[in-house]
Amino acid sequence: TGIVTVARVIEQLHATGVYHADLNLTNILIATRVPRPQALVIDFDRARVCTASLPPHWRKKNLQRFRRSLYKLDPSAQIFSSVDLETFCRAYQTQSSG
């Protein structure tokens, strides 16, 4: 699904050492009318790039920022439901441990 794709893209950014300073719902584009959902993360003007995978505390901080944006920009959870959030977290964890 698109949610799993978003989780995997964000985890890949973190795994390659990219900390997106403005990770929020408006900076993620999802193409669903393709054979497989695709996700693009945009707006890297304040991003930080490390030479190795992001440390756990940076990952946590970045994911907390993303979660805050969900509550702020989608308070009624019409775009990103609580089930979607659980799916996102599971996919992110699976990707980061695999």
Order of alpha helices (4+ residues) and beta strands (2+ residues): alpha-beta-beta-beta-beta-alpha-alpha
